[in-house]
Amino acid sequence: MKGFPKMYVVLTVLALALVLPSAIWAGGLYLSEVSNAEVGLASAGSAARAQDASTVFTNPAGMTRLDRPEIELGIQPIYLGLRFDPDSDTHDSNRYLPNGKKAEDGDATDWIPAGSTFYVHPLTKDLSVGIGVLGYFGLAIDYGDDWVGRYSVQEVTLQGMTIMPSVAYRVNNWLSVGAGLNAMYGIFKQDVAVNNNPLGIGSYPDGQLRLDDEDWGFGGLFGVLVEPLETTRFGLTYMTETEFEFSTTTEFRGLRPGLETALNNHGLLNTEIDMTITAPQAVMLSAYHELTDDVAIMGNVGWQDWSEYGMMDISVTAEETTSLTADLDLKDTWHGAVGAQFKISEPWLMTFGLSYDSSMVDDDDRIPLMPVGESWKFGVGSKHKLNKNIDLGVAYEFAYAGDLPMDLEETELKKRVSGQYSGVHMHFINVAMNWKF
């Protein structure tokens, strides 16, 4: 048992450092549902539409197409359907709690609040500025304290709130460029159960390890909008990576006396944990074309550099410093979308969209901190023009990832957890108002 407590904490911290916003399983970990139009079109044409104030984020170059000050306010409840069903290969030490009661399967189904605000202000005919407040990176997941995978994660929050001031300039009648500062405030919190009976001897209740920190990260968004015809436009955006440097101190609760003493003797009860988490770079290319005055079609192709996210430096500072590198073996993701808009009558506009995102992990690499897979999204929306200044929009999107198998092999500290996430899905509901001054 010599050296065991330190190894236990190091490996536990290593697992904790792999924390991702697990409620976002759609391909990668970015939410494209940042506005009413993105939900109703499943993000199709996002970098080329430039039809409302949300272009601050979808393509800042598109702000030159708005001829009046404009603000969009949106609220967006999200329903996450995420449930893990263990199979017979899951070890009994995980299927049952130390008191002999059966552990919960792992139901993280929940409602998650979200929303956004965008404002655009033309300074001249060719120069516009804007600002957006939104969240596109990170949500939250809560399995509960007593589920079968509690020694990997109980609850995790990694939320990023972006404040993006932007500027756009019309170079000529067919080309506009834009840029935005991505100032993201990151909130990190992680709870994981600590096995007080690692050798299977005893019946001490589980302890708990908590990590908690906040940090600012900064990046950039750059966009180009090309309009070769009055009815056709193309948009290209590049999002730089945004890096968080989280630093926190281990907070243990409910440890059995022997384990607590051993950890204290090794100087690990107040261990400083430094974690670098990177929201990766991304590219989006979109097209928009009006077939008639009442019908428009649009589409996207996109790429996100999630393989870069897979490497994270972790430093553990106690009596001595250990530097580790965790490799999640993530893959870059690809995105495609198609959509259409229909003006069914003068005050009404209907939207439809379909998108696909590839998976950032193979089935063999899936972990409970990251229950992600390839996904399909189906969006529908409607906008009603109340008057020449105010539009009201309602949109809905269904995202489906299907069944996601997971098999965590036995290690020195953890027994096997095996099964699948069944019918993983999300519902997005967006209600927004767009007001032109």
C-alpha positions as CSV (number, residue, x, y, z in Angstrom):
1,M,0.0,0.0,0.0
2,K,3.0,2.3,0.1
3,G,2.5,5.2,-2.3
4,F,-1.1,4.2,-2.9
5,P,-2.8,7.4,-1.6
6,K,-0.7,9.6,-3.8
7,M,-1.3,7.4,-6.9
8,Y,-5.0,7.4,-6.1
9,V,-5.2,11.2,-6.0
10,V,-3.0,11.7,-9.1
11,L,-5.2,9.3,-11.1
12,T,-8.4,10.7,-9.8
13,V,-7.2,14.2,-10.7
14,L,-6.2,12.9,-14.1
15,A,-9.8,11.7,-14.6
16,L,-11.2,15.0,-13.4
17,A,-9.1,17.0,-15.8
18,L,-10.8,15.2,-18.6
19,V,-14.0,17.0,-17.7
20,L,-16.0,18.2,-20.7
21,P,-19.5,19.8,-21.0
22,S,-21.1,16.4,-21.4
23,A,-24.5,17.6,-22.0
24,I,-23.3,18.7,-25.4
25,W,-22.8,15.4,-27.1
26,A,-23.7,16.5,-30.6
27,G,-20.5,15.8,-32.6
28,G,-18.2,18.1,-30.8
29,L,-18.9,20.3,-27.7
30,Y,-19.9,23.5,-29.4
31,L,-23.6,24.5,-29.4
32,S,-24.7,25.9,-32.8
33,E,-28.1,26.8,-31.3
34,V,-27.2,30.4,-30.3
35,S,-30.2,32.2,-31.7
36,N,-33.8,31.7,-32.9
37,A,-32.7,31.3,-36.6
38,E,-30.1,28.8,-35.8
39,V,-32.6,26.6,-33.9
40,G,-35.3,26.9,-36.6
41,L,-32.8,26.1,-39.5
42,A,-30.6,23.6,-37.6
43,S,-27.9,26.2,-38.2
44,A,-28.1,25.9,-42.1
45,G,-26.7,29.0,-43.8
46,S,-25.4,30.4,-40.5
47,A,-22.4,32.3,-41.9
48,A,-24.2,33.6,-45.0
49,R,-27.7,34.6,-44.0
50,A,-26.9,37.8,-42.1
51,Q,-30.7,38.6,-41.6
52,D,-30.7,39.7,-38.0
53,A,-28.6,40.9,-35.1
54,S,-27.3,37.3,-34.3
55,T,-24.9,37.7,-37.2
56,V,-22.7,39.4,-34.6
57,F,-21.7,35.8,-33.8
58,T,-22.6,33.7,-36.8
59,N,-20.6,36.0,-39.1
60,P,-19.7,39.5,-37.9
61,A,-19.1,40.6,-41.5
62,G,-22.9,40.3,-42.1
63,M,-23.5,43.3,-39.8
64,T,-23.0,45.6,-42.9
65,R,-26.3,44.2,-44.3
66,L,-28.3,45.7,-41.4
67,D,-29.3,49.3,-42.1
68,R,-30.7,50.2,-38.7
69,P,-29.8,49.6,-35.1
70,E,-31.2,46.2,-34.1
71,I,-31.4,44.1,-31.0
72,E,-32.4,40.4,-30.6
73,L,-33.4,39.0,-27.2
74,G,-33.9,35.2,-26.9
75,I,-34.7,32.6,-24.2
76,Q,-34.0,29.0,-24.8
77,P,-34.8,26.1,-22.5
78,I,-33.0,22.9,-23.4
79,Y,-34.1,19.4,-22.5
80,L,-31.4,16.8,-22.2
81,G,-32.4,13.1,-22.4
82,L,-29.3,11.2,-21.2
83,R,-29.6,7.9,-19.4
84,F,-27.0,5.2,-18.9
85,D,-28.1,1.5,-18.7
86,P,-25.4,-0.8,-17.2
87,D,-25.2,-4.4,-18.4
88,S,-24.2,-7.6,-16.7
89,D,-20.4,-6.9,-17.3
90,T,-20.5,-4.0,-14.8
91,H,-18.7,-5.1,-11.6
92,D,-20.8,-5.6,-8.5
93,S,-18.7,-3.1,-6.6
94,N,-20.1,-0.4,-8.9
95,R,-23.6,-1.9,-9.1
96,Y,-24.0,-1.8,-5.3
97,L,-23.3,0.9,-2.8
98,P,-21.1,0.2,0.3
99,N,-24.3,-0.1,2.4
100,G,-25.5,-2.9,0.1
101,K,-28.2,-1.0,-1.7
102,K,-28.3,-1.1,-5.4
103,A,-26.7,1.8,-7.2
104,E,-28.7,4.0,-9.6
105,D,-28.3,3.4,-13.4
106,G,-27.3,6.9,-14.2
107,D,-30.1,9.3,-15.2
108,A,-28.9,12.8,-16.1
109,T,-32.1,13.8,-17.9
110,D,-32.8,17.5,-17.1
111,W,-33.9,20.9,-18.3
112,I,-31.1,23.4,-18.9
113,P,-31.7,27.2,-19.1
114,A,-30.1,29.2,-21.9
115,G,-30.5,32.5,-23.8
116,S,-28.7,35.1,-25.8
117,T,-28.7,38.9,-26.6
118,F,-27.3,40.5,-29.8
119,Y,-27.1,44.2,-30.7
120,V,-25.9,45.8,-34.0
121,H,-25.4,49.5,-34.6
122,P,-24.5,50.9,-38.1
123,L,-22.1,53.8,-37.7
124,T,-22.0,54.6,-41.4
125,K,-23.3,53.0,-44.6
126,D,-20.1,50.8,-44.7
127,L,-19.1,50.5,-41.0
128,S,-21.0,48.7,-38.2
129,V,-20.4,47.6,-34.7
130,G,-22.1,45.1,-32.5
131,I,-22.0,43.1,-29.3
132,G,-23.3,39.6,-28.4
133,V,-23.8,37.9,-25.0
134,L,-24.3,34.2,-25.3
135,G,-23.2,30.7,-24.4
136,Y,-22.0,28.2,-27.0
137,F,-19.4,26.2,-25.2
138,G,-20.3,24.1,-22.1
139,L,-23.4,23.0,-20.3
140,A,-23.8,20.8,-17.2
141,I,-24.5,17.2,-16.4
142,D,-25.6,15.6,-13.1
143,Y,-25.7,11.8,-12.7
144,G,-26.4,11.9,-9.0
145,D,-24.2,10.8,-6.1
146,D,-25.0,7.1,-6.2
147,W,-24.9,5.9,-9.8
148,V,-22.7,3.0,-11.1
149,G,-20.1,5.3,-12.6
150,R,-19.7,7.6,-9.5
151,Y,-16.0,6.9,-9.2
152,S,-15.5,8.6,-12.6
153,V,-17.9,11.5,-12.2
154,Q,-21.0,12.5,-10.2
155,E,-21.6,16.0,-11.4
156,V,-19.7,18.4,-13.7
157,T,-20.2,21.9,-14.8
158,L,-18.1,23.6,-17.5
159,Q,-20.0,26.7,-18.6
160,G,-18.6,29.4,-20.8
161,M,-20.4,32.8,-21.1
162,T,-19.2,34.8,-24.1
163,I,-19.2,38.6,-24.5
164,M,-18.3,39.4,-28.1
165,P,-17.8,43.0,-29.2
166,S,-17.6,43.0,-33.1
167,V,-16.9,45.3,-36.0
168,A,-17.7,45.0,-39.7
169,Y,-16.6,47.0,-42.8
170,R,-18.0,46.9,-46.3
171,V,-15.0,46.9,-48.7
172,N,-17.1,47.3,-51.8
173,N,-20.6,46.3,-53.0
174,W,-19.9,42.6,-53.0
175,L,-17.4,42.1,-50.1
176,S,-17.6,42.7,-46.4
177,V,-15.2,41.7,-43.6
178,G,-15.7,41.5,-39.9
179,A,-14.1,40.5,-36.6
180,G,-15.1,39.9,-33.0
181,L,-13.3,39.6,-29.7
182,N,-14.3,36.3,-27.9
183,A,-14.1,37.2,-24.2
184,M,-15.3,34.0,-22.5
185,Y,-15.9,33.6,-18.7
186,G,-15.5,30.0,-17.8
187,I,-17.0,28.3,-14.7
188,F,-15.6,24.9,-13.7
189,K,-17.0,22.5,-11.1
190,Q,-16.5,18.8,-10.6
191,D,-17.6,16.2,-8.0
192,V,-16.4,12.6,-8.0
193,A,-16.9,9.9,-5.5
194,V,-13.9,8.6,-3.5
195,N,-13.9,4.8,-2.8
196,N,-13.3,4.5,0.9
197,N,-13.0,0.7,0.5
198,P,-10.6,0.4,-2.5
199,L,-9.7,-3.2,-1.7
200,G,-13.3,-4.3,-1.3
201,I,-12.9,-4.6,2.5
202,G,-15.2,-2.6,4.7
203,S,-18.4,-0.8,4.3
204,Y,-17.5,2.9,4.7
205,P,-19.7,5.2,2.7
206,D,-18.2,6.9,-0.3
207,G,-16.2,10.1,0.2
208,Q,-16.1,12.9,-2.3
209,L,-13.6,15.1,-4.1
210,R,-14.6,18.5,-5.4
211,L,-12.7,20.9,-7.7
212,D,-14.1,24.4,-8.4
213,D,-12.6,27.4,-10.2
214,E,-13.4,30.3,-12.6
215,D,-11.3,31.9,-15.3
216,W,-11.4,34.2,-18.4
217,G,-10.3,33.0,-21.8
218,F,-9.8,35.1,-24.9
219,G,-10.0,34.4,-28.6
220,G,-11.1,35.9,-31.9
221,L,-13.8,35.4,-34.6
222,F,-13.1,36.5,-38.2
223,G,-15.6,36.6,-41.0
224,V,-16.0,37.3,-44.7
225,L,-19.2,37.8,-46.6
226,V,-19.3,37.7,-50.4
227,E,-22.4,38.8,-52.4
228,P,-21.8,38.1,-56.1
229,L,-25.5,38.5,-56.8
230,E,-28.3,40.3,-55.1
231,T,-29.9,36.9,-54.4
232,T,-26.8,35.0,-53.5
233,R,-24.2,35.2,-50.8
234,F,-21.4,33.1,-49.3
235,G,-20.0,33.4,-45.8
236,L,-16.7,32.1,-44.3
237,T,-15.8,32.3,-40.6
238,Y,-12.8,31.3,-38.5
239,M,-13.0,30.9,-34.7
240,T,-9.6,30.9,-32.9
241,E,-9.1,28.6,-29.9
242,T,-9.9,30.0,-26.4
243,E,-7.8,28.7,-23.5
244,F,-8.7,28.4,-19.9
245,E,-6.2,28.1,-17.1
246,F,-8.1,26.6,-14.2
247,S,-6.3,26.4,-10.8
248,T,-8.0,24.9,-7.8
249,T,-7.3,23.1,-4.5
250,T,-8.6,19.6,-3.8
251,E,-11.5,19.6,-1.4
252,F,-12.1,16.1,0.1
253,R,-15.2,15.2,2.1
254,G,-16.3,12.2,4.1
255,L,-13.0,10.3,3.9
256,R,-12.5,7.3,6.3
257,P,-9.9,8.2,9.0
258,G,-7.2,5.9,7.7
259,L,-7.4,7.3,4.1
260,E,-7.6,10.9,5.4
261,T,-4.5,10.4,7.5
262,A,-2.6,8.9,4.6
263,L,-3.5,11.7,2.3
264,N,-2.6,14.3,4.8
265,N,0.8,12.6,5.5
266,H,1.5,12.9,1.7
267,G,0.4,16.5,1.7
268,L,-2.4,15.8,-0.7
269,L,-5.5,17.1,1.2
270,N,-4.8,20.6,0.0
271,T,-3.2,19.8,-3.4
272,E,-3.1,22.5,-6.0
273,I,-4.5,21.3,-9.4
274,D,-3.7,23.2,-12.6
275,M,-5.7,22.4,-15.7
276,T,-5.5,23.8,-19.2
277,I,-8.8,23.4,-21.1
278,T,-9.0,24.6,-24.7
279,A,-12.1,25.5,-26.7
280,P,-10.7,24.6,-30.2
281,Q,-10.5,26.5,-33.5
282,A,-13.4,26.1,-36.0
283,V,-14.1,26.9,-39.6
284,M,-17.6,27.4,-41.1
285,L,-18.5,27.9,-44.8
286,S,-22.1,28.7,-45.7
287,A,-24.2,29.6,-48.8
288,Y,-27.5,31.3,-49.2
289,H,-29.6,31.7,-52.4
290,E,-33.1,33.1,-53.0
291,L,-34.9,31.0,-55.6
292,T,-37.8,33.4,-55.6
293,D,-38.9,36.4,-53.6
294,D,-40.6,34.0,-51.2
295,V,-38.3,30.9,-51.1
296,A,-34.6,30.7,-50.1
297,I,-32.3,27.7,-49.7
298,M,-29.0,27.5,-47.8
299,G,-26.4,25.2,-46.5
300,N,-23.1,24.7,-44.4
301,V,-20.0,22.7,-44.2
302,G,-17.8,23.0,-41.1
303,W,-14.8,21.7,-39.2
304,Q,-13.8,21.8,-35.6
305,D,-10.3,20.9,-34.3
306,W,-11.3,18.7,-31.4
307,S,-8.1,16.5,-31.7
308,E,-6.3,19.5,-30.2
309,Y,-8.6,19.4,-27.2
310,G,-7.5,15.9,-26.5
311,M,-4.1,16.9,-25.1
312,M,-4.2,18.7,-21.7
313,D,-1.3,19.5,-19.4
314,I,-2.0,18.7,-15.7
315,S,0.4,19.6,-12.9
316,V,0.0,18.3,-9.3
317,T,1.7,20.3,-6.6
318,A,2.2,18.8,-3.2
319,E,5.5,17.6,-1.6
320,E,6.8,17.3,-5.2
321,T,5.5,18.3,-8.6
322,T,4.4,15.8,-11.2
323,S,3.6,16.8,-14.8
324,L,1.2,14.6,-16.7
325,T,-0.3,14.7,-20.2
326,A,-3.7,13.2,-20.7
327,D,-4.6,12.1,-24.2
328,L,-8.3,11.6,-24.8
329,D,-7.7,10.4,-28.4
330,L,-10.3,12.8,-29.7
331,K,-11.0,13.3,-33.4
332,D,-11.8,16.4,-35.4
333,T,-15.5,16.8,-36.2
334,W,-17.2,17.6,-39.5
335,H,-20.6,19.4,-39.9
336,G,-23.0,19.6,-42.8
337,A,-26.5,21.3,-42.9
338,V,-29.2,22.2,-45.4
339,G,-32.3,24.4,-44.9
340,A,-35.0,26.5,-46.5
341,Q,-37.1,29.6,-45.7
342,F,-40.6,30.2,-47.0
343,K,-42.7,33.3,-46.9
344,I,-46.2,31.8,-46.6
345,S,-47.9,35.2,-46.3
346,E,-46.7,38.8,-45.7
347,P,-46.3,38.7,-41.9
348,W,-45.2,35.0,-41.7
349,L,-41.8,33.3,-42.4
350,M,-41.4,29.5,-42.0
351,T,-38.0,27.8,-41.7
352,F,-36.8,24.2,-41.9
353,G,-33.4,22.7,-41.5
354,L,-31.4,19.4,-41.2
355,S,-27.8,19.0,-40.0
356,Y,-25.3,16.3,-39.3
357,D,-22.3,16.3,-37.0
358,S,-19.6,13.5,-36.8
359,S,-18.5,12.1,-33.5
360,M,-15.4,13.3,-31.7
361,V,-14.9,9.9,-30.1
362,D,-14.9,6.3,-31.2
363,D,-17.2,3.9,-29.3
364,D,-14.1,2.3,-27.6
365,D,-13.0,5.7,-26.2
366,R,-16.3,6.9,-24.8
367,I,-16.2,7.8,-21.1
368,P,-19.0,9.1,-18.7
369,L,-17.4,12.5,-18.7
370,M,-18.0,12.6,-22.4
371,P,-21.0,10.6,-23.6
372,V,-20.9,12.1,-27.1
373,G,-21.5,10.6,-30.6
374,E,-22.5,11.6,-34.1
375,S,-25.8,13.4,-34.2
376,W,-28.6,14.5,-36.5
377,K,-30.6,17.6,-35.9
378,F,-34.0,18.6,-37.3
379,G,-35.2,22.2,-36.9
380,V,-38.4,24.1,-37.7
381,G,-39.3,27.7,-36.9
382,S,-41.7,30.6,-37.6
383,K,-41.3,34.3,-37.5
384,H,-44.1,36.8,-37.4
385,K,-43.6,40.5,-38.3
386,L,-45.7,42.5,-35.8
387,N,-44.9,45.7,-37.5
388,K,-42.0,47.3,-39.5
389,N,-39.8,47.3,-36.4
390,I,-40.6,44.2,-34.4
391,D,-40.4,40.5,-35.3
392,L,-41.3,37.6,-33.0
393,G,-39.9,34.2,-33.5
394,V,-40.5,30.7,-32.2
395,A,-38.3,27.7,-33.1
396,Y,-37.8,24.1,-32.2
397,E,-35.0,21.6,-32.8
398,F,-34.7,17.9,-32.1
399,A,-31.2,16.5,-31.9
400,Y,-30.7,12.7,-31.8
401,A,-27.5,10.7,-31.1
402,G,-29.1,7.3,-30.6
403,D,-27.6,4.5,-28.6
404,L,-24.0,5.1,-27.4
405,P,-22.1,2.1,-25.9
406,M,-19.6,2.6,-23.2
407,D,-17.1,0.1,-21.6
408,L,-14.7,1.3,-18.9
409,E,-12.2,-1.4,-18.4
410,E,-11.0,-2.3,-14.9
411,T,-8.0,-0.4,-13.5
412,E,-6.1,-0.6,-10.2
413,L,-8.5,1.8,-8.6
414,K,-11.8,1.2,-10.5
415,K,-13.8,-1.8,-11.5
416,R,-15.4,-2.3,-14.8
417,V,-18.5,-0.2,-15.9
418,S,-20.2,-1.4,-19.0
419,G,-23.5,-0.6,-20.8
420,Q,-24.9,2.0,-23.1
421,Y,-26.6,5.4,-23.2
422,S,-30.0,4.6,-24.8
423,G,-31.7,7.0,-27.2
424,V,-29.7,10.1,-26.3
425,H,-31.5,13.2,-27.5
426,M,-32.0,16.9,-26.9
427,H,-34.9,19.3,-27.4
428,F,-34.3,23.0,-28.0
429,I,-37.1,25.6,-27.7
430,N,-36.3,29.2,-28.6
431,V,-38.5,32.3,-28.3
432,A,-37.0,35.6,-29.5
433,M,-37.8,39.2,-30.3
434,N,-35.9,41.2,-32.9
435,W,-36.4,45.0,-32.6
436,K,-35.2,47.5,-35.2
437,F,-34.9,51.0,-33.8
